[in-house]
């Protein structure tokens, strides 16, 4: 594999992307040399990677990852996996440093200046911008000499990697073979020989161990509960009504019916003339017999919503209709029929059927509405203060929920048995609350949990009443289940045996009556859709003679496959986009293998030792 990709520029570019950390102006420090004394987290040959250097790299990686966490646990940024990944990157970097140093490579000032000037982020209108350059360095908190040293160093490492390959071709034949294998398409039918064909009862196993269980009591403090407890006097309602008259004004409303002759904004002159003629005819009939307007609307209107109702649009205020329609409706007298009105929807003939003058809604009509609004406002104002007091009470008096219930007039409720890891009912269905209930302190000491917000403006505190540890169920209880489980296992064996026998007969050319599915295309690229053993069976089947057959055992029994057609990949007129993308993927895979081998050889030349104790420590420099 090494020889097949040596000197290929595409491969070298991918290796660079895989190995080299981003340049210094992306915020990554250069790791050449040691960054300070103290403990060493690793050694690479005679070179040391200090704890301070590791912590600096870790902090930078954490800063890059933090915005991507979303709502996930920030503890992920301190995980052993991340710490090891950062160290592996440093080790790899140091190996490249040592390799580049041994090759005596150098980057001239002209090369350095040319590279920096070519970076798009440092350009303005396509030209290098000294001002942007200064701003970038200042944002990194570095001196110009330090920054340029780091860039020069990274360019040297690129030269070292590029030196392994410079001019020859990657194995086109090898890539073609790989691509043909990936894009080969096989037309496959399948049939499942299910295990339940060999048993006559439900093949459904149960867990034989019961998880931890507990019964709890709990109290709920919610803003809705505070609203129920809040009283509002008649005087307060009257005062609010008197102080907010504008809130209860009912603006003028009108009721109208219409006949719509639909015509688009881009209608031709002929279409518009035809629509106008029809609208004029309807208008003439409506003015002659206004009482027949509903009949005219049902007969002629092209508004599907109002036509069946005789054109009735019911009551509406200003702003509810398009402007042309509104202007006409609010300028008419009750019973009047308008001239033809043009809007974005078409041509309208309007009849005004009712007018409601502006009025103030009487107090009796809005009394309940005002009282509810005042209660909600009062409860909202009290909730934050009461919620804090509730939280303090359940914490400061942890042996009972009664003090909090009495103080805030709450009801203590009791749950049925709750299983750890199972969904809890109602207000207890909260992961944080359930974790608190199943904590050692809550179970052993029967103490109140903290007040947990299970929904907006809803706090719950709970306390364990009874507890049952996880326990094995008695044999007599689970014996029927065990019998079914063993029967299922035996049935699966029988299904596999039956499937293998049928597969052998099919491969011999015998006719076997099976309910094959409709054929469907399968490629090796369907790894995300089909299990690996299924793809392996389909693509290792001997297709010299078709149909070919394959089979695999599965959780539901045994699956047989019939391969009726093989369609080799053949590019006509060059690779399609998918094939070009896959060639790039092949180059990446080859580059990864090349990189792994090369780095392994550097590790042999420069032995790597990891100080696991220092790596695991959370000590800050």
VOGU-3710 file (C-alpha; in Angstrom, 3 decimals, decimal comma):
1> xxxxxxxxxx> 0,000/0,000/0,000  2,865/2,405/0,802  4,398/2,074/-2,646  1,051/2,458/-4,404  0,530/5,965/-3,080  4,090/7,248/-2,720  4,603/10,679/-4,286  0,910/11,233/-5,016  0,058/14,858/-4,340  -3,617/14,225/-3,545
11> xxxxxxxxxx> -2,640/11,663/-0,935  -0,051/13,994/0,575  -2,671/16,747/0,875  -4,990/14,424/2,748  -2,160/13,288/5,031  -1,464/16,940/5,772  -5,113/17,479/6,680  -5,102/14,439/8,929  -1,813/15,094/10,694  -1,135/18,807/10,893
21> xxxxxxxxxx> -3,030/20,760/13,503  -4,493/24,061/12,231  -2,024/26,905/11,771  -1,316/29,294/14,593  -3,760/31,918/13,343  -6,622/29,514/13,985  -5,743/29,683/17,665  -3,465/26,642/18,064  -0,155/27,089/19,817  3,027/25,687/18,334
31> xxxxxxxxxx> 4,221/22,796/20,433  7,856/22,797/19,477  10,039/22,713/22,539  8,839/22,759/26,142  6,543/25,524/27,393  7,646/25,563/30,961  9,007/23,467/33,747  7,156/21,107/35,987  5,959/17,593/35,456  6,135/15,905/32,076
41> xxxxxxxxxx> 3,075/14,167/30,699  4,975/12,305/27,964  8,350/11,865/26,328  9,003/11,454/22,603  12,544/10,281/22,026  14,676/12,715/23,997  12,007/15,433/23,843  9,546/16,082/26,673  5,923/17,231/26,616  5,338/19,168/29,807
51> xxxxxxxxxx> 2,146/19,247/31,835  1,893/22,982/31,166  2,109/22,395/27,422  -0,570/19,702/27,609  -2,895/21,879/29,689  -2,539/24,755/27,233  -3,456/22,472/24,323  -6,348/20,972/26,303  -7,764/24,402/27,128  -7,640/25,455/23,486
61> xxxxxxxxxx> -9,385/22,266/22,361  -12,040/22,740/25,067  -12,613/26,325/23,907  -13,167/25,094/20,343  -15,566/22,335/21,423  -17,566/24,273/24,034  -19,877/26,079/21,537  -20,779/22,707/19,964  -22,001/21,089/23,183  -25,478/22,592/23,157
71> xxxxxxxxxx> -27,334/21,216/26,177  -25,014/18,276/26,711  -23,039/17,711/29,877  -20,030/20,089/30,009  -18,188/17,343/31,935  -17,502/15,846/28,496  -14,804/18,496/28,130  -12,926/16,871/31,029  -13,373/13,291/29,847  -10,371/10,915/29,789
81> xxxxxxxxxx> -11,053/10,348/26,087  -10,635/14,033/25,248  -7,495/14,346/27,384  -5,942/11,331/25,642  -6,921/12,622/22,190  -5,245/15,968/22,900  -2,093/14,218/24,129  -2,029/11,917/21,086  -2,176/15,007/18,893  0,734/16,559/20,785
91> xxxxxxxxxx> 2,753/13,357/20,507  2,071/13,172/16,785  3,061/16,802/16,458  6,299/16,223/18,347  7,148/13,226/16,155  6,778/15,477/13,115  8,926/18,152/14,788  11,715/15,668/15,377  11,445/14,236/11,877  11,515/17,688/10,283
101> xxxxxxxxxx> 14,474/18,684/12,439  16,416/15,638/11,340  15,868/16,517/7,681  17,407/20,007/8,132  14,509/21,632/6,296  14,056/25,396/6,192  11,518/27,973/5,017  12,875/31,172/3,494  11,594/34,617/4,395  10,157/34,946/0,875
111> xxxxxxxxxx> 8,194/31,685/1,283  6,914/32,787/4,677  5,792/36,205/3,441  4,171/34,655/0,371  2,207/32,179/2,440  0,946/34,735/4,967  -0,048/37,107/2,171  -2,075/34,317/0,509  -4,286/33,591/3,527  -7,849/34,799/2,654
121> xxxxxxxxxx> -8,575/35,856/6,242  -5,672/38,318/6,023  -6,797/39,875/2,752  -9,049/42,773/1,875  -10,395/43,115/-1,673  -8,127/40,252/-2,713  -4,945/41,874/-1,384  -2,928/41,347/1,794  -4,068/43,740/4,539  -1,410/44,729/7,104
131> xxxxxxxxxx> -4,208/46,086/9,319  -6,018/42,747/9,391  -2,703/41,020/10,042  -2,061/43,238/13,067  -5,624/42,699/14,346  -5,308/38,925/14,051  -2,026/38,801/15,930  -3,422/41,085/18,635  -6,486/38,857/18,992  -4,182/35,864/19,493
141> xxxxxxxxxx> -2,238/37,709/22,167  1,073/37,075/20,385  3,969/39,070/19,129  4,592/39,257/15,401  7,860/37,363/15,750  6,199/34,577/17,737  3,366/34,277/15,237  5,699/34,156/12,244  7,900/31,627/14,026  4,902/29,332/14,464
151> xxxxxxxxxx> 3,827/29,678/10,827  7,384/29,008/9,625  7,512/25,940/11,855  4,238/24,562/10,459  5,427/25,148/6,899  8,583/23,203/7,700  6,495/20,262/8,875  4,484/20,423/5,658  7,716/20,193/3,717  8,691/17,128/5,732
161> xxxxxxxxxx> 5,435/15,379/4,916  5,454/16,451/1,280  8,964/15,035/0,999  7,598/11,491/1,212  5,827/11,964/-2,107  6,252/14,435/-4,880  5,557/13,330/-8,400  4,233/9,855/-9,266  0,690/8,487/-9,609  -1,491/6,678/-7,125
171> xxxxxxxxxx> -2,598/3,261/-8,315  -5,463/4,120/-10,687  -6,089/0,430/-11,264  -6,347/-0,181/-7,534  -8,769/2,711/-7,169  -10,826/1,471/-10,121  -11,119/-1,982/-8,586  -12,168/-0,528/-5,235  -14,698/1,772/-6,887  -16,145/-1,051/-8,995
181> xxxxxxxxxx> -16,565/-3,198/-5,891  -18,276/-0,380/-3,989  -20,667/0,510/-6,814  -21,462/-3,007/-7,965  -25,195/-3,500/-7,610  -26,858/-6,809/-6,815  -30,577/-7,365/-7,180  -31,678/-9,254/-4,085  -34,881/-10,838/-2,793  -35,194/-12,155/0,742
191> xxxxxxxxxx> -37,351/-14,363/2,912  -37,294/-14,614/6,725  -37,724/-17,998/8,402  -38,950/-16,802/11,790  -38,335/-18,591/15,054  -41,967/-18,176/16,048  -42,914/-20,586/13,288  -41,556/-23,310/15,562  -43,386/-22,333/18,753  -47,080/-21,845/19,504
201> xxxxxxxxxx> -46,893/-19,187/22,220  -45,392/-15,715/22,538  -41,656/-15,674/22,028  -41,179/-12,772/24,424  -38,573/-12,956/27,206  -38,639/-10,941/30,416  -35,925/-9,763/32,687  -35,583/-12,011/35,696  -34,305/-9,316/38,030  -36,516/-6,574/39,387
211> xxxxxxxxxx> -34,794/-3,154/39,523  -34,744/-0,945/42,610  -38,210/0,257/43,597  -39,588/2,855/45,965  -42,781/4,551/47,026  -42,648/8,270/47,658  -44,691/11,164/48,915  -44,409/14,533/47,249  -45,706/18,097/47,217  -46,159/20,351/44,207
221> xxxxxxxxxx> -45,790/24,129/44,262  -47,020/25,728/41,058  -48,046/29,153/39,888  -51,431/27,688/38,927  -51,880/26,599/42,550  -51,058/30,120/43,714  -53,668/31,481/41,300  -56,269/29,204/42,907  -55,267/30,506/46,344  -55,354/34,167/45,311
231> xxxxxxxxxx> -58,478/36,220/46,030  -59,435/39,413/44,186  -62,021/41,829/45,604  -64,837/43,413/43,635  -63,306/46,819/44,342  -60,024/45,734/42,710  -61,923/44,552/39,630  -63,833/47,838/39,380  -60,667/49,884/39,854  -58,889/47,976/37,095
241> xxxxxxxxxx> -61,860/48,378/34,749  -62,040/52,103/35,413  -58,315/52,553/34,966  -58,070/50,715/31,623  -61,097/51,780/29,552  -59,222/51,351/26,267  -58,784/47,630/26,991  -62,524/47,046/26,820  -63,502/49,136/23,839  -65,108/47,126/21,037
251> xxxxxxxxxx> -64,216/48,821/17,714  -66,782/49,201/14,972  -67,526/45,986/13,098  -69,305/45,325/9,839  -70,927/42,279/8,289  -71,021/41,761/4,562  -71,707/39,232/1,853  -69,970/39,215/-1,504  -69,789/37,600/-4,901  -66,213/37,030/-6,063
261> xxxxxxxxxx> -65,306/36,728/-9,724  -61,735/35,455/-9,501  -59,134/37,024/-11,794  -55,371/36,952/-11,350  -53,125/39,995/-11,160  -51,389/38,856/-14,376  -54,579/38,065/-16,282  -54,639/38,933/-19,968  -56,801/41,756/-21,286  -59,299/39,255/-22,680
271> xxxxxxxxxx> -59,543/37,411/-19,348  -60,023/40,683/-17,480  -62,748/41,847/-19,873  -64,607/38,540/-19,495  -64,423/38,770/-15,686  -65,601/42,396/-15,719  -68,552/41,484/-17,922  -69,609/38,720/-15,529  -69,182/41,008/-12,477  -71,237/43,745/-14,150
281> xxxxxxxxxx> -73,991/41,225/-14,857  -74,046/40,074/-11,216  -74,056/43,706/-10,049  -77,027/44,534/-12,247  -79,001/41,579/-10,905  -78,073/42,423/-7,276  -79,133/46,060/-7,594  -82,369/45,026/-9,238  -83,208/42,416/-6,551  -81,059/42,950/-3,392
291> xxxxxxxxxx> -83,046/40,251/-1,603  -81,691/37,645/-4,061  -78,045/38,376/-3,172  -77,537/35,067/-1,330  -78,827/33,155/-4,371  -76,515/35,107/-6,681  -73,523/34,350/-4,431  -74,259/30,634/-4,428  -74,645/30,660/-8,202  -71,788/32,911/-9,314
301> xxxxxxxxxx> -69,238/33,433/-6,495  -65,841/31,761/-6,883  -64,987/32,105/-3,167  -65,210/28,464/-1,941  -65,416/29,553/1,704  -68,384/31,917/1,538  -70,290/30,906/-1,605  -72,138/27,970/0,062  -73,242/30,410/2,803  -74,730/32,902/0,346
311> xxxxxxxxxx> -71,522/34,946/0,315  -71,698/35,726/4,067  -68,325/36,812/5,524  -69,693/37,280/9,070  -68,535/40,125/11,364  -65,137/41,755/10,804  -63,277/44,835/11,955  -60,756/47,079/10,268  -57,589/45,276/9,199  -59,312/41,942/8,635
321> xxxxxxxxxx> -59,906/42,367/4,888  -57,749/43,551/1,991  -57,698/47,343/1,801  -59,890/47,819/-1,280  -62,593/45,563/0,162  -62,355/47,183/3,619  -62,567/50,729/2,252  -65,702/49,838/0,332  -67,388/47,974/3,207  -66,749/50,734/5,761
331> xxxxxxxxxx> -68,084/53,442/3,427  -71,438/51,745/2,760  -74,820/51,920/4,460  -76,546/48,838/5,769  -78,402/47,021/2,961  -76,446/48,844/0,237  -74,874/46,970/-2,723  -71,491/48,310/-3,861  -70,185/48,867/-7,338  -67,608/46,329/-8,581
341> xxxxxxxxxx> -64,500/46,419/-6,344  -61,103/45,182/-7,613  -58,683/43,425/-5,189  -55,783/40,995/-5,425  -58,330/38,169/-5,353  -60,446/39,427/-8,246  -63,664/41,404/-8,659  -66,163/41,748/-5,793  -69,802/42,747/-5,620  -70,464/43,541/-1,946
351> xxxxxxxxxx> -73,669/43,817/0,068  -73,405/45,313/3,573  -75,683/43,319/5,888  -74,902/44,749/9,328  -73,162/47,496/11,348  -72,011/47,336/14,975  -70,975/50,744/16,269  -67,945/51,134/18,528  -68,860/50,386/22,141  -67,345/49,697/25,552
361> xxxxxxxxxx> -67,916/46,214/26,886  -69,865/46,494/30,193  -68,195/45,537/33,466  -70,452/42,534/33,978  -69,337/41,125/30,636  -65,627/41,332/31,488  -65,709/40,891/35,297  -64,532/37,238/35,248  -61,875/38,036/32,651  -60,453/40,885/34,777
371> xxxxxxxxxx> -60,505/38,793/37,955  -58,591/35,965/36,258  -56,037/38,419/34,884  -55,508/40,071/38,278  -55,124/36,687/39,990  -52,538/35,575/37,434  -50,580/38,816/37,794  -50,621/38,611/41,599  -49,560/34,949/41,569  -46,771/35,650/39,087
381> xxxxxxxxxx> -45,432/38,385/41,327  -45,496/36,138/44,388  -44,210/32,954/42,769  -40,495/33,754/42,725  -40,502/34,739/46,409  -42,646/31,776/47,477  -40,619/29,352/45,342  -37,446/30,400/47,155  -39,142/29,976/50,524  -40,512/26,573/49,526
391> xxxxxxxxxx> -37,048/25,413/48,411  -35,508/26,593/51,676  -38,188/24,911/53,801  -37,826/21,430/52,244  -34,042/21,763/52,583  -33,911/23,146/56,127  -36,518/20,693/57,472  -35,457/17,606/55,496  -37,196/14,898/57,547  -40,758/15,752/56,524
401> xxxxxxxxxx> -42,718/17,490/53,791  -45,428/18,515/56,253  -43,894/21,899/57,229  -43,741/23,021/53,594  -47,221/21,664/52,874  -48,727/23,468/55,869  -46,902/26,724/55,253  -47,902/26,960/51,597  -51,287/25,171/51,837  -50,200/22,266/49,649
411> xxxxxxxxxx> -51,432/18,670/49,549  -49,011/15,819/50,261  -49,538/13,173/47,570  -48,291/9,574/47,449  -47,003/7,545/44,525  -47,317/3,874/43,662  -44,136/1,814/43,389  -41,619/3,525/41,111  -38,932/1,500/39,341  -35,464/2,906/38,796
421> xxxxxxxxxx> -34,879/3,593/35,127  -38,568/3,315/34,237  -40,871/6,167/33,263  -42,543/7,801/36,249  -46,106/9,152/36,158  -47,281/12,757/36,103  -45,197/15,368/37,922  -42,596/12,758/38,935  -41,646/12,192/35,283  -38,448/14,197/35,563
431> xxxxxxxxxx> -34,947/12,684/35,303  -33,415/15,051/37,859  -36,166/14,413/40,413  -36,009/10,626/39,960  -32,220/10,677/40,292  -32,584/12,620/43,554  -35,181/10,131/44,863  -32,957/7,141/44,095  -29,863/8,782/45,631  -28,237/7,218/48,696
441> xxxxxxxxxx> -29,150/10,156/50,927  -32,838/10,056/50,004  -33,060/6,270/50,396  -30,980/5,722/53,536  -31,981/8,835/55,477  -35,514/9,336/54,101  -34,718/13,005/53,506  -36,594/15,389/51,257  -35,182/15,882/47,814  -34,295/19,389/46,752
451> xxxxxxxxxx> -37,110/21,325/45,089  -36,832/20,401/41,410  -38,390/22,451/38,602  -40,214/19,755/36,618  -41,926/22,268/34,311  -41,969/26,061/33,959  -43,256/27,536/37,252  -43,730/24,071/38,802  -41,541/22,850/41,707  -41,696/19,370/43,246
461> xxxxxxxxxx> -40,013/17,993/46,360  -40,353/14,303/47,213  -39,415/11,939/50,019  -38,952/8,159/50,068  -41,559/6,203/52,089  -40,575/2,618/51,256  -37,655/1,123/49,350  -36,958/-2,262/47,776  -33,451/-2,994/46,501  -32,916/-4,781/43,198
471> xxxxxxxxxx> -33,680/-8,469/43,718  -33,769/-11,741/41,864  -37,337/-12,956/41,435  -38,132/-16,344/43,042  -37,770/-19,310/40,727  -41,451/-20,200/40,993  -42,330/-16,692/39,767  -40,124/-16,720/36,682  -40,271/-20,424/35,829  -42,899/-19,926/33,074
481> xxxxxxxxxx> -40,833/-17,091/31,610  -37,652/-19,161/31,681  -39,490/-21,985/29,939  -40,603/-19,598/27,169  -37,093/-18,169/26,878  -35,553/-21,627/26,516  -38,230/-22,543/23,992  -37,376/-19,405/22,035  -33,687/-20,346/22,016  -34,525/-23,835/20,815
491> xxxxxxxxxx> -36,870/-22,416/18,183  -34,118/-20,103/16,924  -31,793/-23,110/16,581  -34,480/-24,981/14,657  -35,052/-21,964/12,389  -31,305/-21,710/11,695  -31,087/-25,442/10,948  -34,084/-25,203/8,640  -32,604/-22,150/6,894  -29,222/-23,808/6,366
501> xxxxxxxxxx> -30,921/-26,903/4,953  -32,997/-24,824/2,548  -29,893/-22,825/1,536  -28,014/-26,053/0,780  -30,907/-27,305/-1,359  -31,125/-24,013/-3,250  -27,382/-24,067/-3,935  -27,784/-27,579/-5,364  -30,371/-26,266/-7,791  -33,362/-27,835/-6,072
511> xxxxxxxxxx> -36,700/-26,058/-6,144  -37,826/-24,754/-2,746  -41,188/-23,026/-2,351  -40,571/-19,761/-0,503  -42,318/-16,396/-0,322  -39,532/-14,234/-1,734  -39,854/-10,461/-1,445  -39,760/-8,175/-4,475  -36,176/-7,701/-5,742  -34,352/-4,620/-4,515
521> xxxxxxxxxx> -30,925/-3,208/-5,322  -28,110/-3,627/-2,787  -24,627/-2,076/-2,885  -21,687/-2,167/-0,516  -22,386/1,474/0,218  -25,509/0,515/2,188  -23,537/-0,246/5,353  -25,676/2,191/7,305  -28,888/0,448/6,235  -27,997/-3,257/6,364
531> xxxxxxxxxx> -26,075/-5,228/9,020  -22,451/-6,081/8,139  -23,115/-9,842/8,137  -25,932/-9,368/5,603  -23,756/-7,321/3,221  -20,914/-9,789/3,663  -23,168/-12,738/2,815  -24,637/-11,023/-0,263  -21,304/-9,869/-1,702  -19,321/-13,034/-0,975
541> xxxxxxxxxx> -21,934/-15,250/-2,612  -20,687/-16,973/-5,780  -22,548/-15,244/-8,612  -20,931/-17,149/-11,476  -24,331/-18,778/-11,933  -27,553/-16,894/-11,233  -29,668/-16,932/-9,238  -27,199/-17,247/-6,370  -28,181/-17,712/-2,744  -26,911/-16,675/0,692
551> xxxxxxxxxx> -28,210/-16,834/4,238  -27,552/-15,437/7,718  -29,010/-16,169/11,158  -30,874/-13,292/12,782  -32,682/-12,419/16,000  -35,977/-13,325/14,355  -34,803/-16,650/12,911  -32,915/-17,101/9,634  -32,853/-14,916/6,505  -32,319/-16,280/3,002
561> xxxxxxxxxx> -31,259/-14,070/0,079  -31,714/-14,718/-3,634  -29,348/-12,750/-5,906  -30,987/-12,593/-9,328  -28,813/-10,021/-11,091  -25,342/-8,450/-10,800  -24,797/-5,019/-12,341  -21,073/-4,117/-12,487  -20,188/-0,442/-12,292  -19,280/1,023/-15,654
571> xxxxxxxxxx> -18,530/4,728/-16,022  -19,658/6,120/-19,356  -18,295/9,518/-20,217  -16,377/9,877/-16,963  -17,228/9,320/-13,328  -20,566/10,687/-12,083  -20,459/12,924/-8,968  -21,038/9,952/-6,645  -18,080/8,068/-8,118  -15,837/11,136/-7,913
581> xxxxxxxxxx> -16,780/11,532/-4,274  -15,987/7,878/-3,651  -12,592/8,216/-5,322  -11,932/11,007/-2,856  -13,043/8,693/-0,049  -10,661/6,024/-1,359  -7,837/8,543/-1,365  -8,704/9,432/2,230  -8,689/5,778/3,306  -5,347/5,187/1,610
591> xxxxxxxxxx> -3,979/8,346/3,189  -5,085/7,204/6,637  -3,338/3,883/6,150  -0,240/5,602/4,808  -0,258/8,051/7,689  -0,693/5,325/10,293  2,235/3,376/8,884  4,443/6,423/8,677  3,646/7,581/12,202  4,249/4,042/13,459
601> xxxxxxxxxx> 7,708/4,130/11,903  8,405/7,478/13,602  7,286/5,996/16,949  9,840/3,234/16,443  12,556/5,783/15,747  11,479/8,079/18,603  10,007/5,897/21,401  6,931/7,390/23,096  6,269/7,042/26,827  3,090/8,335/28,511
611> xxxxxxxxxx> 2,999/9,322/32,189  -0,567/8,172/32,873  -0,600/9,559/36,420  0,207/13,068/35,229  -2,197/12,747/32,286  -5,079/11,810/34,600  -4,355/14,574/37,117  -6,496/17,727/37,038  -3,670/19,831/38,477  -3,374/23,345/37,087
621> x> -0,006/24,934/36,436
//
